[in-house]
Amino acid sequence: SLSLSLSLSPSLHQTSTNSQSKRHLTPKVSASSWNLQRLKVYIMSKVESENGSRNTVASSAYEEAMAALSSLITKRTRADKSNSGDRFDLLFDYLKILELEESVSRLKVIHVAGTKGKGSTCAFVESILRNYGFHTGLFTSPHLIDVRERFRLDGVDISEGKFLAYFWLCYDKLKEKATDDIPMPTYFRFLALLAFKIFCAEQVDVAILEVGLGGKFDATNVVQAPVVCGISSLGYDHVEILGNTLGQIAAEKAGIFKKGVPAFTVPQPEEAMLALEESASKLNVNLQVALPLDRNSLQGLQLSLEGEHQFVNAGLAVALCSTWLQRTGHVEASHNISTRSLPEQFIKGLTTARLQGRAQIVSDQYINTEGPGDLVFYLDGAHSPESMEVCATWFSDSIKKDEPLVNSIEYPPAQCWQKFVRPESPNSSDPEKTGATPADASRGDLEMAGKSSTQILLFNCMSVRDPQLLLPRLMKTCARHGLQFKEALFVPNISVYNKVTSNAP
């Protein structure tokens, strides 16, 4: 084991008694003092690992960072373009302030946009390349619980120590240089800039970037020379910003295309495909369609992300990784890769990738039941009519797969095996990411030899979505599979359940 004892000199130690004093583990250094920046990150991560758990000071420091981040949330609607902070060219000013222009240009980026499946595709890509031994950086959105989920290094959320070090380095620098013409970046833009800072400082071999919204004017699109681009499945979403037709939406997504950079997409509706092809033609982009992954190529194993739709995302991920390997000089690794014959690293990557809140099944380990019983959450963040149908199909198929297991367990005749459904609300933690969050639920009313299970829908929908478009698609799809919900609970983004006891006032 390695022990570290450090004494920070006053020049590296913030000693003020104001609110900034809580950052006492964060040395204040100039952006040019690279060695000191690296020392700061090392100190923060080392102190965190030595302590094992956050102490009061560390917790307070993290809360301060979250308060600063929250101050960047805008109070206007997504379609309001009146704020100067919407100017895309500001992002290049921010990169200059953070002295990231040259570093970002050297990143070997895989850039992915789309309506559905872009997060899953990025997770597959990261897992595949990590299994080749590459030092990976993954930026996704939104987060479910902790903002650090958005930044993964080698498949692991960034540590709190490193996050705080990089956060304040970026925030303080941008705050210092903020003017009326160059205001502080908005919430998502700051997080994207932070991702660039992290990936450049950590010297990742590959940076996988998921577009936040659209493509053309997304903060991630400051990357001018990605290695390869991908467009996942397209559908109607954010129409108030991206357009009312699939063609308009596709054109916005195709905004990530760069001249001469190869791009891949998945089978799309005709209108969307025509728009993508037109955009690609203008930029001399070789646009190819990646077919869904052949399940036989996994050699009997299963994709780690559930649902039939994941074979579409996996096929796109294989194409992106193969091209990245080839274009970055790893010809031996990319040789003869096809969706029918995959190298070991591809198979392991596809069968071990993880991404919370996407077709995720979670068993409650803490529920107390009288007699045998299970509480299982089926979680998904579907937020468009098309993705709701996919979500419902996945849920229904998952329930059917569970039936043999249920029938093999002997329960007393009077006992009830309960599975509940809970909606995933990935956007509830992201004020700038307008996404609705339908929920998935548990099993259906199945009477099985004295045993029964109940399915309950827990549904959340943000104000920018129309539940009248989302909910019917979910219910009808489940009904086609013979599943009915016994109860439905409609919940706000943040909710708390309190049990009222018999002696309550």
C-alpha positions in Angstrom: 0.0 0.0 0.0 1.0 3.6 -0.5 0.7 6.2 2.1 0.9 9.9 1.4 1.6 12.8 3.7 1.4 16.3 2.3 1.7 19.7 3.8 0.3 22.4 1.6 2.0 25.8 1.6 -0.1 28.9 1.9 0.4 29.7 -1.8 -1.5 26.5 -2.6 -4.0 26.7 0.2 -7.1 28.8 0.3 -7.2 30.3 3.8 -10.0 32.8 3.5 -12.8 32.5 6.0 -15.6 33.1 3.5 -17.6 30.4 1.7 -14.6 29.5 -0.5 -12.7 28.3 2.6 -14.6 25.1 2.4 -12.5 24.3 -0.7 -9.5 23.9 1.6 -8.3 20.8 -0.3 -8.4 22.5 -3.6 -5.2 24.5 -4.3 -5.8 27.6 -6.4 -3.4 27.6 -9.3 -3.3 29.2 -12.7 -4.4 27.2 -15.8 -0.8 27.2 -17.0 0.5 25.6 -13.8 0.0 22.1 -15.1 2.0 20.2 -12.6 0.2 21.9 -9.7 -3.2 21.1 -11.3 -2.2 17.5 -11.5 -1.0 17.6 -7.9 -4.4 19.1 -6.9 -6.3 16.2 -8.5 -3.9 13.7 -7.0 -4.3 15.2 -3.5 -8.1 15.2 -3.7 -8.4 11.6 -5.0 -5.8 10.4 -2.5 -7.5 12.1 0.5 -10.8 10.6 -0.6 -9.4 7.1 -0.9 -7.5 7.3 2.4 -10.6 8.5 4.3 -12.8 5.8 2.8 -15.9 7.9 3.2 -16.7 11.6 2.9 -16.2 13.6 6.1 -18.2 16.6 7.0 -15.9 19.0 5.2 -15.8 16.9 2.0 -19.6 16.7 2.0 -19.9 20.4 2.5 -17.5 21.0 -0.4 -19.6 18.8 -2.7 -22.8 20.6 -1.7 -21.1 23.9 -2.5 -20.2 22.7 -5.9 -23.8 21.5 -6.5 -25.1 24.9 -5.4 -22.7 26.6 -7.9 -23.8 24.2 -10.7 -27.5 24.9 -9.9 -26.9 28.6 -10.3 -26.3 27.9 -14.0 -29.9 26.6 -14.5 -31.9 29.0 -16.7 -35.4 29.9 -15.9 -36.7 30.0 -19.4 -38.3 27.5 -21.7 -36.3 25.3 -24.0 -37.6 26.9 -27.1 -36.8 30.5 -26.0 -33.8 31.7 -28.0 -33.7 35.2 -26.5 -30.8 34.6 -24.1 -27.3 35.4 -25.4 -26.1 32.2 -23.7 -27.7 30.3 -26.5 -25.1 31.6 -29.0 -23.2 28.5 -30.2 -20.0 30.5 -30.9 -19.7 31.2 -27.2 -18.6 27.6 -26.7 -15.3 28.4 -28.6 -14.8 31.4 -26.3 -15.2 29.1 -23.3 -12.7 26.6 -24.7 -10.2 29.5 -25.1 -10.7 30.7 -21.6 -10.1 27.2 -20.3 -7.1 26.8 -22.6 -8.6 23.7 -24.1 -8.7 24.5 -27.8 -5.6 22.5 -28.7 -6.2 19.7 -26.3 -9.8 19.1 -27.5 -8.6 19.1 -31.1 -6.3 16.1 -30.2 -9.1 14.0 -28.6 -10.0 10.9 -30.5 -13.7 11.3 -30.4 -16.7 9.1 -31.2 -19.7 11.4 -31.4 -23.2 10.0 -31.2 -26.6 11.8 -31.7 -30.1 10.4 -32.0 -33.6 10.4 -30.5 -33.5 6.9 -29.0 -30.6 4.6 -28.1 -27.7 7.0 -28.2 -26.8 6.5 -24.5 -26.9 2.7 -24.9 -24.9 2.9 -28.0 -22.2 5.0 -26.2 -22.2 2.5 -23.3 -21.6 -0.4 -25.7 -18.8 1.5 -27.5 -17.1 2.4 -24.2 -17.2 -1.1 -23.0 -15.8 -2.6 -26.2 -12.9 -0.2 -26.4 -12.1 -0.6 -22.7 -11.9 -4.3 -23.2 -9.2 -3.6 -25.8 -7.2 -1.9 -23.0 -7.8 1.7 -24.1 -8.1 4.4 -21.5 -11.7 5.5 -22.1 -13.7 8.6 -21.3 -17.5 8.6 -21.5 -19.8 11.6 -21.3 -23.6 10.9 -21.2 -26.7 12.6 -19.9 -28.8 12.9 -17.9 -27.8 11.5 -14.6 -30.1 9.7 -12.3 -28.8 10.4 -8.8 -25.4 12.0 -8.9 -24.0 14.4 -11.5 -20.8 12.4 -11.5 -22.6 9.6 -13.4 -22.2 11.7 -16.5 -18.4 11.4 -16.5 -16.9 7.9 -16.6 -13.2 7.1 -16.7 -12.5 3.5 -17.7 -16.1 2.5 -17.0 -16.3 4.1 -13.5 -17.9 7.3 -12.4 -15.3 10.0 -11.8 -14.3 10.1 -8.1 -15.6 12.9 -6.0 -12.1 14.2 -5.4 -11.3 14.5 -9.0 -14.7 15.9 -9.8 -14.3 18.8 -7.3 -10.8 19.6 -8.4 -11.8 19.9 -12.1 -15.1 21.5 -11.3 -13.7 24.4 -9.4 -10.8 24.8 -11.9 -13.4 25.3 -14.7 -16.0 27.2 -12.7 -13.6 29.7 -11.1 -11.8 30.4 -14.4 -15.1 31.0 -16.3 -16.5 33.1 -13.5 -13.4 35.2 -13.4 -13.6 35.9 -17.2 -17.4 36.3 -17.4 -18.7 39.5 -19.0 -22.0 40.7 -20.5 -20.8 39.5 -23.9 -19.4 36.2 -22.6 -21.7 35.2 -19.7 -21.3 32.1 -17.6 -22.3 29.0 -19.6 -25.6 27.4 -19.0 -26.0 24.1 -17.1 -25.5 21.6 -19.8 -22.9 23.6 -21.6 -20.8 23.8 -18.4 -21.0 20.1 -17.9 -19.9 19.5 -21.5 -17.0 21.8 -21.0 -16.2 20.0 -17.7 -16.2 16.7 -19.6 -13.6 18.1 -22.1 -11.5 19.3 -19.3 -11.6 15.9 -17.5 -10.9 13.9 -20.7 -8.0 16.2 -21.8 -6.4 16.3 -18.3 -6.8 12.5 -17.9 -5.3 12.0 -21.3 -7.9 9.4 -22.4 -7.3 7.3 -25.5 -10.8 7.7 -26.7 -13.6 10.2 -25.7 -17.2 8.9 -26.4 -19.6 11.9 -26.4 -23.4 11.5 -26.3 -25.2 14.6 -27.7 -27.4 16.3 -25.1 -30.1 17.6 -27.5 -30.2 17.8 -31.3 -26.7 17.9 -32.7 -25.9 21.0 -34.7 -26.0 23.4 -31.8 -25.3 21.0 -29.0 -22.4 21.8 -26.7 -20.6 18.6 -27.6 -20.4 19.7 -31.2 -17.5 22.0 -30.6 -15.4 19.0 -31.6 -14.3 19.8 -35.2 -12.6 16.5 -36.2 -14.1 13.4 -34.6 -12.8 10.0 -35.7 -16.3 8.8 -36.5 -20.0 9.8 -35.9 -23.1 7.9 -35.3 -26.9 8.6 -35.5 -29.1 6.2 -33.5 -32.8 5.7 -34.1 -34.8 8.9 -34.8 -38.3 9.9 -33.8 -40.4 12.8 -32.7 -38.9 14.6 -29.7 -38.1 18.2 -28.7 -40.2 19.3 -31.7 -40.4 22.9 -30.3 -36.6 23.1 -30.9 -35.7 20.6 -33.6 -38.7 20.8 -35.9 -42.1 19.3 -36.5 -41.1 16.7 -39.1 -38.7 13.7 -39.1 -36.8 15.4 -41.9 -36.2 18.5 -39.9 -35.2 16.5 -36.8 -32.9 14.3 -38.8 -31.2 17.4 -40.3 -30.5 18.8 -36.8 -29.0 15.5 -35.7 -26.9 15.4 -38.8 -25.4 18.6 -37.6 -22.6 16.6 -36.0 -21.4 15.4 -39.4 -18.0 16.8 -40.3 -16.4 17.0 -43.7 -14.8 13.7 -44.8 -15.5 12.0 -41.4 -17.3 8.6 -41.8 -20.7 8.3 -40.2 -23.0 5.4 -39.4 -26.7 5.3 -38.7 -29.3 2.6 -38.1 -32.3 1.7 -40.3 -34.5 4.8 -40.3 -37.9 5.9 -41.6 -37.6 7.0 -45.2 -38.1 10.8 -44.5 -35.4 10.7 -41.8 -33.0 8.7 -44.0 -33.3 11.1 -46.9 -32.5 14.0 -44.7 -29.4 12.3 -43.3 -28.2 11.3 -46.8 -28.7 14.9 -48.0 -26.6 16.3 -45.1 -23.9 13.7 -45.6 -23.7 14.4 -49.3 -23.1 18.1 -48.8 -20.1 17.3 -46.5 -18.6 14.4 -48.5 -19.5 12.1 -45.6 -19.5 8.4 -46.2 -22.8 7.5 -44.5 -23.4 3.8 -44.0 -26.3 1.9 -42.4 -25.3 -0.4 -39.6 -27.6 -3.4 -39.4 -28.8 -4.8 -36.1 -26.4 -7.2 -34.4 -26.9 -10.9 -35.2 -27.5 -12.5 -31.9 -25.5 -15.6 -33.0 -22.4 -13.4 -33.1 -22.5 -13.4 -29.2 -21.7 -17.1 -29.1 -24.6 -18.0 -26.8 -24.1 -15.0 -24.5 -26.7 -12.2 -23.9 -26.4 -8.4 -24.4 -26.0 -6.8 -21.0 -28.6 -4.2 -21.8 -32.1 -5.7 -22.0 -34.6 -5.5 -24.8 -34.7 -6.5 -28.5 -34.1 -2.8 -29.5 -30.6 -3.1 -28.0 -29.5 -5.3 -30.9 -30.0 -2.2 -33.1 -27.8 -0.1 -30.8 -25.2 -2.9 -30.5 -25.0 -3.1 -34.3 -24.3 0.6 -34.4 -21.7 0.3 -31.7 -19.8 -2.4 -33.5 -19.6 -0.3 -36.7 -18.4 2.7 -34.7 -15.7 0.8 -32.8 -14.5 -1.0 -35.9 -14.1 2.3 -37.8 -12.4 4.0 -34.8 -9.9 1.1 -34.5 -9.1 1.3 -38.2 -8.8 5.1 -38.4 -6.6 5.4 -35.3 -4.1 2.9 -36.6 -5.2 -0.2 -34.9 -5.7 -2.1 -38.1 -4.9 -5.5 -36.6 -7.8 -5.1 -34.1 -10.3 -4.0 -36.7 -9.4 -6.6 -39.3 -12.3 -8.8 -40.5 -14.7 -7.5 -37.9 -18.3 -8.1 -38.9 -21.6 -8.5 -37.0 -21.4 -12.2 -37.7 -17.9 -12.9 -36.4 -16.8 -10.7 -33.5 -13.5 -10.6 -31.6 -13.5 -11.6 -28.0 -13.2 -8.0 -26.9 -16.3 -7.0 -28.8 -18.3 -9.9 -27.3 -17.1 -9.1 -23.8 -17.8 -5.4 -24.2 -21.4 -6.0 -25.5 -22.2 -8.5 -22.7 -20.8 -6.4 -19.8 -21.7 -2.8 -20.7 -23.9 -1.1 -18.2 -26.2 2.0 -18.2 -28.6 2.8 -15.4 -32.2 3.5 -16.1 -32.4 1.9 -19.5 -34.4 -1.3 -19.4 -33.1 -2.0 -16.0 -34.4 -4.6 -13.5 -33.7 -4.0 -9.9 -34.8 -6.2 -7.0 -35.5 -4.4 -3.7 -33.3 -6.1 -1.1 -34.7 -4.2 1.9 -38.5 -4.8 1.7 -40.0 -6.7 4.6 -42.8 -9.0 3.6 -44.9 -11.4 5.6 -43.9 -14.7 4.0 -42.3 -15.2 0.7 -42.5 -12.2 -1.6 -40.5 -10.1 -4.0 -40.5 -6.5 -5.0 -38.9 -5.9 -8.4 -38.6 -2.6 -10.2 -38.6 -2.5 -13.9 -37.0 0.9 -14.8 -36.8 2.8 -18.1 -36.6 6.4 -19.1 -38.7 6.2 -22.3 -40.0 9.7 -23.2 -41.4 9.5 -26.7 -44.3 7.5 -28.1 -42.0 5.2 -30.0 -39.7 4.5 -27.1 -42.8 3.9 -24.9 -43.8 1.1 -27.2 -40.3 -0.3 -27.1 -40.4 0.0 -23.3 -43.7 -1.8 -23.0 -42.5 -4.6 -25.3 -39.4 -5.1 -23.2 -41.4 -5.1 -20.0 -43.9 -7.6 -21.4 -41.1 -9.9 -22.7 -39.3 -9.7 -19.4 -42.4 -10.8 -17.5 -42.9 -13.8 -19.7 -39.3 -14.8 -19.2 -39.9 -14.7 -15.5 -42.9 -17.0 -15.5 -41.0 -20.4 -15.5 -39.0 -19.1 -12.4 -42.2 -18.2 -10.6 -43.8 -21.6 -11.4 -40.8 -23.4 -10.1 -41.1 -21.8 -6.6 -43.4 -23.3 -4.1 -45.4 -20.8 -2.2 -48.0 -21.3 0.5 -51.4 -21.1 -1.2 -52.4 -17.8 0.5 -49.2 -16.0 -0.3 -48.8 -13.4 -3.0 -45.7 -12.8 -5.0 -45.7 -9.1 -5.9 -43.7 -7.3 -8.5 -44.1 -3.6 -8.9 -43.1 -1.3 -11.6 -41.4 2.0 -11.2 -40.9 4.6 -13.9 -37.5 5.8 -14.5 -37.1 9.5 -14.3 -33.7 10.2 -15.6 -34.4 13.8 -16.4 -35.8 14.6 -13.0 -32.3 15.3 -11.9 -31.5 17.4 -14.9 -33.3 20.7 -15.1 -31.9 21.4 -18.5 -32.7 18.1 -20.1 -36.4 18.1 -20.9 -37.3 14.5 -21.0 -40.4 12.8 -19.8 -40.1 9.7 -17.8 -42.5 7.0 -18.1 -42.3 4.1 -16.0 -42.2 0.4 -16.3 -43.9 -1.9 -14.0 -44.1 -5.3 -12.5 -45.8 -8.4 -13.6 -49.4 -8.9 -14.4 -52.3 -10.4 -12.7 -51.3 -14.0 -13.2 -53.0 -16.7 -11.2 -50.6 -19.6 -10.9 -51.4 -22.6 -8.7 -52.4 -20.6 -5.7 -49.8 -18.0 -6.4 -50.4 -14.6 -7.9 -48.5 -11.5 -8.9 -49.6 -8.0 -9.3 -48.3 -5.3 -11.7 -48.4 -1.7 -10.7 -47.5 1.2 -12.9 -45.6 4.1 -11.4 -45.6 6.9 -14.0 -43.8 10.3 -14.1 -44.1 12.8 -17.0 -42.4 16.2 -17.0 -44.4 19.2 -18.0 -42.8 19.5 -21.4 -44.2 16.1 -22.4 -47.8 15.2 -23.3 -48.9 12.1 -21.2 -51.8 11.7 -23.5 -49.4 10.7 -26.2 -47.2 8.6 -24.0 -49.5 6.6 -21.7 -51.9 5.2 -24.3 -48.9 3.7 -26.2 -47.6 2.0 -23.1 -51.0 0.6 -22.1 -52.0 -0.6 -25.6 -48.7 -2.4 -26.1 -48.9 -4.1 -22.8 -52.5 -5.1 -23.5 -51.4 -6.7 -26.8 -49.1 -8.9 -24.8 -51.8 -9.9 -22.4 -50.7 -7.7 -19.5 -52.8 -5.4 -17.4 -51.9 -3.0 -14.6 -54.0 -3.4 -11.4 -53.1 0.0 -10.2 -51.3 3.2 -11.4 -49.5 5.8 -9.4 -48.8 9.2 -11.0 -45.9 10.9 -9.3 -44.0 14.2 -9.5 -40.3 14.4 -10.3 -39.4 14.4 -6.6 -41.7 12.5 -4.3 -41.6 11.0 -0.8 -43.9 8.3 0.6 -44.8 8.5 4.3 -46.8 5.8 6.0 -49.6 7.1 8.2 -49.9 5.1 11.4 -53.0 4.4 13.3 -52.1 6.9 16.0 -51.3 9.7 13.6 -53.0 13.0 14.3 
